[in-house]
Structures are given as C-alpha cells and as structure tokens.
Amino acid sequence: MYAQMIKTAHSGVHKREDMTEQERAFQDRIDAGEKIEPRDWMPDDYRATLIRQIGQHAHSEVVGQLPEGNWITRAPTLERKAILLAKVQDEAGHGLYLYSAAETLGESRDELVRLLHEGRMKYSSIFNYPTLNWADIGAVGWLVDGAAIVNQVALQRTSYGPYSRAMVRICKEESFHARQGYSAFMAMALGTPEQKRMAQDALNRMWFPCLMMFGPSDKDSVHSEQSMAWKIKVATNDELRQKYVDQTIPQIEYLGLDLPEAGIVWNEARGHYDFDMPDWSEFFNVLKGNGPCNSDRMADRVNAWEDGAWFRDGLMAHARKARARKMAAE
C-alpha cells in the first residue's frame, strides 16, 4: 500500500486554497488539536507520511537491538546483564507497538518488513555505527536513547491517535533506558583512568551521529513543513536538536568529561548552547547504505526474518485452526 501511495505523494505544503472541502475540514480538525483515529477520513498523503514515519520508527526500534544484543553475554556483571537484557526486550516491544500502529493505517507488518529488507524504508542512521566496547553500550543508553526521548516526548502530541498513545508507553520505558545508560557511563567516567579514557572516546565518537538522529537541518528537510502543518511532527529537527544539546552538555560536565567538540559554547544572548553541525554528507552517505555497519545490520535482520519463518507459519496455522473450530462450534 505504502509503496503505491508514495509514488503519487504530494510534494510541498498543501495550500488551503488548493484543498477540497473535505481536506479543509480535516485540516480544521488538526488545527483544533483533535486526534485523528483509524476510521476517520484522512488525505492519502497524510496516511503515506504516517506510514513512512511510523514504519521507520518501528524499524529503528528493532534494528536498535543489534548494537546492544551482542553485549548481553559480555556485560561486566550479572546485574548489568539483566538490565541490558530487559532493555533489549523493551526495544522489541516498542517495535511491535509501532508496527501495530502502522497496521491501523492499512499497512501490514510483513509489507513494512519487506520494504526494509529491499532498502525502500530506512531506520535511524545511528544504528549503523559499531559498539566497540562496554563504554559504547552506556553511551547508547544515555546519548542515543536520550536523543530518542527528546523526539518521542514531542511525538506524544502527534495528531494521529494510535501513534500518540504508543508514544506515551514507549517514553516511560525509554526513560529507564536513558537512566541505565547514564548509570553505566558514570561508572566508567568516575572509574579508573583507563575507564575514563574509554568513556571519553565513546562520547567523542557518538556525539555527531547522535546529533544526526534528529534529521537534516530544517532548510534541507523534505517532509518537515507539511508534517508540521498536519501536526505529525510538533517540533522541527533543529528545535529538537537544540533541546538535546542543551540538556546533555550539563550532564557531560557533571561527569567531568571534556566536551566532544570545540564549537560548544554557552550563548547568553540566545539562552542556548552554540554547537557545530555534523557532517551532513556522512549522514546522507549512511542513509544510502554506506555506513560502517549497514550491510551487517541488514544481513542480520534478513537472516532473522528468514530463520523465523517456520515459527510465523506455525502461529498462522494454529490461528486458522482455532478460527475454524470456533466457526464450527457456532
């Protein structure tokens, strides 16, 4: 469905004078702060935009298990193992919430997965970077999930009801993820000199990829303006990135670590930190599939999907038999 809709998706912002009466009534509901529900009429472009965003969000949650999953057995203590295992399980659950939200728009989970495997849907660029050591796992929880929370707290106010409600539960769990990450990272930063060096290295490597998580600058963002008009997004990429920087710099200073780049300076006039933008050519190169771990991540996901086919087939066969028995009894 999404693959067909996106071919004819409208580019640019819908102007009110060009809208049909039905589209104007829909926009009036959005402007009034009403939630749009699955059975409500909605423009095809709105539906396609939601499927793209929710699908990519779901894929990010599922692929996001991979950088951390291979560290469960190598975590330094039993407690850290248990915490990391719970976190990775949460990410799988988040993916399921979001795939279910996409299904309310008429797009099947299998189709979304197919589009991912064919490279026609993306996931967050951050997960195409490696986790080289235990400090990186702390950084993923603190920095990566911290960035996700900034994005997702805003999405609790998104105009599509099922997506908004999924975000409420996901944000509660993501706050646990960020706290466990900061706890693990603090143990490294306040530990031995070698551990502190590892923490600083992880921070330096993760910083710019985390800034990329919010998407390109507003002037280069293709979808932002219309998504803002529909309240699919309620804050711009640059606004969210600034909020993330402002909340993270004091945390870095508390840990006694060096700032990850020289451009970070408090701007009294703006009331915000100034900072350097990441290398956007790297961002777009990673999105094209040329990141350090792109091929590994996709190979892992495709293999997992193919290896699990027997189990999905068994579940479907059981569901068909149960339904047949219920119909026979009626």
Steps between C-alpha positions, in 0.01 A plus 500: 500500500767749606714415198214594265391809693846651524539508122225758476561677832466877491824696527496827691243641739129474422365853463152561637374655178597182313325267745168329445223567748573164664869582530424840657271334755779255580753782543256685727491196729879491506518873576250456783726240662272200438646151468448315174388140547533203262141506374505876435538633149853624429687617187710237325812709554434517874460121511816443291703742714389323818580156358846620400573657838347228719654225286847653522453550873399135545797381294731716712377337819555150361836566333602690814513169688799390295777733628412406859389139464850365442615660827249320726734205561802732533356748751737542796262381776191284534299811592611680183412192295148490644449873445624486141287194425189682628588803290543298179168325567337842539628605158335198341174593673527857374534370147183293546303799634603703197440229241153464652445876468601480133255214447214730608585701187449197278865398459598148602800420715629257236491772234692744720765236566523423129556868421772514765678196362484640147652828617182697424439598862767629734579485870693738725850561367652466850462123492744472211787586734680229700505445876869430557509459879290517816528879518319512164208309653472762773516769232220334304275502804588853608561687174304304239195428712526852643467634146212259436318629808527861381341391172240273653377726778405745226329218308263439791319806363493377140163528324450127428342335803655149491849644447454753779381236746782260410746778576366545853595146597823497301622821666452351847723209407754715314552707815617179671735434207659843525547467875665160473727632227603801705560278803727268301679795341547673837667188639750521213552877515559495877701178491864432422698727264470234230123477546470878483697503174262239359201709605646813340573313178145362486354847559718653228407233243127497580442876521456595136311181401258580786449853368418343162214303659276807479531511123648765273479873565151641452600670174597159355215293647262388226205398717516728804284792388198293400544267797494805727183630333332164561648483852654165422808680628456769763858633506759546225821301466714796604280581801526145629874486436551822698294365791711184502827693507375730776403210726805283426790747546435545877496120535838476326643768729366320808694188394820704479552415133625731227241640262491289182564792262657843521198687364291448815468837675222647716333788316360736760305705245318196363473318830626184327825324422660566164640186338638375172276312260600147399636414158176464306678332209582215740136487612366466147772250412395281793134528395601375155635183662867589523541527877745288702238237588222537240563171325542309827180642649291414196651154466419430865140618460440304178651184650288535814186547291575196284602282794175587680273414206418153638381651827280763332355231274420286805327787676289575193406134458395482865295820464323362190413175678376682808283723285360201310413324824329812634295541180401131508386530859285801416 
